[in-house]
Amino acid sequence: MNKYFLSLTIFFLLSVHIPAQEILKSAEEEYYDFFVLNGATQRPAINYRTLSDSVWSFDEDESHPWQNNNLGIWRNLSGNFRLRIYGPDLFLSGNTHAPFGQNDGVLWQGRGFNALLKTGVRLEGYGIEFTILPHFAFSQNAEFGIMPSVYGNEYGYYWGYGVDAPQRFGGESFFDWDPGDSEIRYTWKSLTAGFGTQTVWLGPSSLTPILHSNNAPSYPKFDIGLRRQRVTIPGLKWYIGDIETRIWIGRLCESDYFDDDDSNNYNMFHGFSFAYAPSFLPGLTIFANRVCIVPWEWKNIKYVIPSGNNTIEDQKMSIGYSWFFSEAGFEIYGEMGVDDYVIGGATAYLRHPFHTNVYTGGIKKMLEIKPQRKIYGELKLEYSWMEMTQDFQLQWPYSVYFHHQITQGYTNRGQWLGNGVSPGGNSQLLSFTLYYPKGNSQLFFNRNNPDSNFIYSQAVNASAENYQLGSIYYRRNRANFNVGLNTGYFLNTYVFLSGGVVYNYIINPNYFYDDSVVHNFSFQFNVKINI
């Protein structure tokens, strides 16, 4: 017994505070990213983000609000190995009248009680990175009003010709899990390759990225590329900036609430990202992302390279930028996505240059409330537009995440891979976050139309004569207005508690099938132990 306690004591004495490895969208990662605004720290990844790429640190002499709290402890083991323990991290939520929640991986936050548990370890040494961090979820999945499904399953989506996005995941409570942020990786300098299920976040968006987020359950993938790498012209020794690139291949899975055809349960996902931060324009990053989904057959691995063959694949891409000005504590960012080509050759792009375009943009501003007491504020505004472009009124019903050739659409296990808030509509977010030595507090407002394209699709091939369309559909868009307040508090160095409440005001939850209003309240509580 004495030997056991001696070993345990040595284990903790060998704990060292070195650059922290943070989970996507965790309170810690959001905190580090906030201090990028004044130059106190630097983003380790400039476009492609996973847990393994999210390695943060402050300068030793840098003063910041949470410096006396545990933001990640590594423990030295024998040889050159080190270990970090994650969690346990328990998230609980309750929705009174309707589902509410996004960017939560395998968890389906339906009506009623929901829970998500994350816990695991990460081991590093000699270039090897090994992470075991599974996610375990529970959803009460209580009944609420849904619309008639147009797919084989009664819980399927209510329109479209290619999307696996259930309105409700069955009629009973259920447990679910996935490997979460688990993977094995080898890195030599900045060259890295790995296999696992870590979730990818593409681009600078805070809530509504276009191509990839952690909204859906994770999926198995292999990736290879360069982490953030300084580029210097040989011979001249001119530093011209940083680059980052990644290519990956993964396997997506259909949900249990789509169809009964087992032959199409899996799809192959190809992804490519590239980003450049020029040295001559400090704070600027430009990036490009491309994704492609094809049926799961090994011969389709060739589509990892873009192809003009549109018979079996669904390609999407985005370009964008972010630019922060540390002297002003200010950042502006934007991303534009495109899903399809214009029929009619090169001149068609002069007629329809915005065909299938979607957008996300935003600003962040640091406010030095009382820096001498380490109190800072962050003002954030984000705008997202995912609605069909007007030229589709002369073609066919359309939504950026639908695809008739990939019948599951842009989803994995029934949840959206990208924007989980307004995948066929628009969203506006305004938030204010206050950081102080013992935690943080946030007030936010969000208004969104989750799927305006459903309403607009009713007008394709229809007549607006004598206000026929307007009298039926003009007041039938669904809209959500959300106002929320949440706060986090370090109970001690190792325990972080957080919680909040959101009022979710829903207009026309079932679009034109009724004209009702739902008052939903969402309550959240989270306890995280960093040991």
C-alpha positions, -999 to 999 in steps of 0.1 A, spaced: 0 0 0 28 24 8 44 17 -25 11 25 -42 9 59 -26 45 66 -33 40 58 -70 9 80 -71 27 109 -54 56 106 -79 31 105 -107 16 138 -97 49 154 -89 60 147 -124 30 166 -138 41 195 -160 23 224 -175 33 224 -212 13 233 -243 -23 222 -238 -42 199 -262 -78 209 -262 -111 193 -274 -129 212 -302 -152 239 -290 -144 232 -254 -144 260 -229 -106 259 -228 -102 260 -266 -126 289 -268 -106 307 -241 -73 303 -259 -88 313 -292 -101 345 -276 -66 356 -266 -55 352 -302 -72 386 -307 -46 405 -287 -16 384 -298 -12 367 -264 -12 333 -281 -12 319 -316 -35 295 -333 -18 262 -338 -41 253 -367 -52 279 -392 -80 261 -410 -81 223 -403 -88 217 -366 -90 185 -346 -81 177 -310 -46 165 -321 -40 198 -339 -53 220 -311 -20 226 -292 -21 259 -273 2 278 -250 8 312 -235 42 328 -232 56 321 -197 55 358 -188 20 363 -202 -6 372 -176 -41 360 -183 -73 354 -163 -72 315 -160 -34 312 -154 -39 298 -119 -63 271 -131 -57 238 -146 -57 242 -184 -42 208 -192 -16 188 -173 8 164 -189 26 137 -169 60 125 -178 64 88 -181 95 66 -186 116 74 -217 103 103 -238 66 95 -232 40 117 -216 4 113 -207 -27 135 -204 -60 124 -189 -92 139 -203 -122 142 -180 -144 128 -169 -165 154 -186 -203 151 -181 -228 172 -200 -265 171 -191 -294 189 -208 -331 190 -207 -355 203 -234 -391 210 -223 -410 209 -256 -387 204 -286 -352 192 -296 -325 218 -291 -287 215 -295 -260 214 -321 -222 208 -324 -224 179 -299 -212 149 -319 -230 116 -312 -255 132 -288 -290 138 -301 -305 165 -279 -341 156 -283 -370 166 -262 -365 155 -226 -334 146 -207 -300 141 -225 -265 132 -214 -230 130 -229 -199 116 -211 -164 120 -224 -133 105 -208 -100 91 -219 -63 95 -222 -37 107 -247 -2 93 -249 27 110 -268 63 101 -274 89 97 -302 64 112 -327 37 88 -318 3 102 -306 -22 78 -293 -56 90 -281 -85 70 -266 -114 94 -260 -148 78 -266 -182 96 -262 -212 80 -245 -247 95 -250 -282 91 -238 -314 107 -251 -348 104 -235 -362 113 -270 -396 122 -258 -424 126 -283 -430 160 -301 -448 170 -332 -431 161 -365 -441 164 -401 -450 136 -425 -418 119 -438 -413 116 -475 -389 87 -470 -395 50 -461 -392 56 -423 -419 76 -405 -392 96 -387 -374 107 -419 -370 142 -433 -400 160 -446 -388 169 -481 -360 165 -506 -347 139 -529 -315 129 -511 -310 134 -474 -308 112 -443 -317 136 -416 -344 122 -393 -367 146 -375 -367 122 -345 -344 92 -339 -371 66 -333 -399 65 -308 -381 54 -276 -353 65 -253 -318 52 -264 -282 50 -255 -255 57 -282 -218 60 -284 -189 64 -308 -150 64 -305 -152 102 -303 -118 118 -305 -98 85 -306 -69 80 -330 -33 69 -335 -9 92 -353 27 97 -362 42 131 -367 77 139 -380 84 177 -377 52 191 -393 44 160 -415 17 140 -399 -4 110 -407 -31 93 -386 -61 70 -384 -90 75 -361 -123 93 -356 -113 127 -344 -139 153 -355 -128 180 -380 -137 217 -379 -130 236 -411 -127 274 -413 -130 302 -388 -167 301 -382 -178 300 -345 -212 284 -349 -221 276 -385 -192 264 -406 -201 254 -442 -183 221 -448 -174 205 -415 -181 208 -378 -185 185 -348 -223 185 -352 -225 149 -364 -211 117 -348 -175 111 -357 -165 87 -385 -134 66 -392 -108 83 -414 -72 83 -425 -55 116 -430 -20 129 -440 -6 163 -445 13 192 -430 5 209 -397 12 246 -395 46 250 -411 68 281 -415 80 285 -451 113 301 -459 128 305 -495 159 284 -496 191 303 -501 175 337 -496 162 327 -461 131 348 -467 102 339 -444 71 342 -466 45 328 -442 29 297 -428 11 269 -447 -11 240 -436 -26 213 -457 -45 180 -450 -61 153 -471 -83 126 -457 -105 97 -466 -133 85 -443 -164 63 -442 -199 77 -435 -228 57 -422 -265 58 -428 -289 62 -398 -314 35 -389 -343 59 -399 -338 63 -437 -343 32 -459 -342 -6 -458 -316 -9 -485 -284 -24 -468 -264 -20 -500 -261 18 -497 -255 21 -459 -219 35 -463 -204 63 -483 -168 73 -489 -158 108 -478 -128 126 -494 -116 159 -480 -88 183 -488 -79 216 -471 -51 242 -477 -44 274 -458 -18 301 -461 -9 329 -436 14 354 -454 42 369 -435 38 403 -452 1 406 -441 2 398 -404 -29 382 -390 -43 372 -424 -52 336 -433 -67 325 -466 -79 290 -471 -96 266 -495 -115 234 -487 -129 207 -510 -150 176 -501 -164 147 -522 -188 119 -513 -191 88 -533 -206 53 -527 -184 31 -505 -164 10 -530 -126 8 -530 -124 17 -567 -139 51 -558 -108 60 -538 -97 77 -571 -121 106 -563 -97 118 -537 -85 138 -567 -112 162 -581 -130 148 -611 -154 163 -636 -174 131 -636 -207 139 -620 -224 106 -624 -218 92 -589 -202 118 -567 -212 149 -548 -185 176 -545 -185 208 -526 -159 234 -519 -153 266 -500 -128 295 -499 -124 321 -472 -103 342 -450 -98 354 -415 -79 385 -405 -72 396 -370 -55 429 -358 -39 423 -324 -34 460 -318 -72 465 -319 -82 431 -305 -104 427 -336 -110 399 -361 -131 396 -393 -137 364 -412 -157 350 -441 -163 319 -461 -181 312 -493 -192 277 -504 -203 263 -538 -220 230 -545 -227 227 -582 -215 239 -616 -236 261 -639 -250 244 -670 -241 262 -702 -203 265 -703 -180 294 -694 -204 322 -703 -230 308 -680 -209 319 -650 -213 355 -663 -250 351 -662 -252 332 -629 -220 339 -610 -236 331 -576 -251 297 -586 -254 275 -554 -233 300 -534 -237 300 -496 -219 323 -471 -208 326 -435 -191 357 -421 -184 373 -387 -165 396 -365 -149 393 -330 -139 421 -308 -119 420 -275 -130 444 -249 -105 452 -220 -130 457 -192 -106 458 -163 -73 443 -175 -56 451 -142 -81 427 -126 -79 403 -155 -114 409 -167 -120 409 -205 -150 408 -228 -156 393 -262 -183 406 -286 -191 382 -314 -214 386 -344 -219 358 -370 -241 357 -401 -248 326 -421 -268 322 -454 -274 287 -467 -306 293 -488 -309 282 -524 -300 308 -550 -328 324 -569 -319 308 -603 -332 274 -589 -367 288 -592 -362 282 -629 -348 247 -624 -357 224 -596 -360 222 -558 -326 224 -542 -307 225 -509 -269 226 -506 -267 194 -483 -291 173 -505 -280 152 -534 -300 128 -556 -269 106 -563 -258 104 -527 -292 97 -512 -281 102 -476 -270 138 -485 -243 156 -465 -248 137 -433 -234 110 -411 -256 87 -390 -285 111 -397 -269 144 -385 -255 173 -406 -218 173 -412 -216 210 -416 -240 237 -404 -263 221 -379 -282 253 -370 -296 263 -404 -286 239 -431 -311 252 -456 -318 286 -442 -300 315 -425 -287 323 -390 -276 354 -371 -257 352 -338 -248 380 -314 -230 371 -282 -211 387 -254 -187 367 -232 -170 379 -201 -138 362 -189 -125 366 -154 -101 347 -131 -127 322 -118 -146 315 -150 -167 331 -177 -203 341 -185 -221 346 -218 -252 361 -230 -263 353 -266 -290 359 -291 -296 338 -321 -323 340 -348 -325 314 -376 -347 299 -402 -336 262 -401 -348 253 -436 -362 281 -458 -355 260 -488 -385 238 -479 -408 267 -484 -390 280 -515 -392 246 -531 -430 249 -531 -427 278 -556 -407 258 -582 -429 252 -613 -458 269 -595 -477 301 -604 -477 333 -583 -507 347 -602 -533 364 -580 -510 360 -550 -517 322 -550 -483 313 -536 -481 342 -511 -515 335 -496 -504 300 -488 -467 301 -480 -456 337 -472 -463 334 -434 -453 297 -432 -415 298 -427 -403 283 -396 -382 306 -374 -363 302 -341 -354 330 -317 -330 319 -290 -318 339 -261 -294 322 -237 -273 328 -206 -246 304 -194 -217 306 -170 -187 286 -161 -168 285 -128 -136 269 -115 -147 253 -83 -110 246 -77 -80 241 -98 -92 208 -111 -130 211 -113 -148 233 -138 -186 236 -135 -208 253 -161 -245 256 -169 -271 277 -185 -306 282 -198 -319 290 -233 -353 302 -242 -362 288 -276 -392 305 -292 -403 285 -323 -427 299 -349 -444 274 -372 -425 243 -360 -443 223 -387 -443 250 -414 -475 253 -432 -491 222 -416 -501 244 -387 -497 279 -375 -486 273 -339 -459 287 -316 -438 266 -292 -421 279 -261 -392 256 -255 -367 259 -226 -333 242 -227 -313 237 -195 -277 226 -195 -252 216 -169 -216 204 -173 -190 192 -148 -155 186 -160 -127 172 -139 -91 179 -151 -67 155 -132 
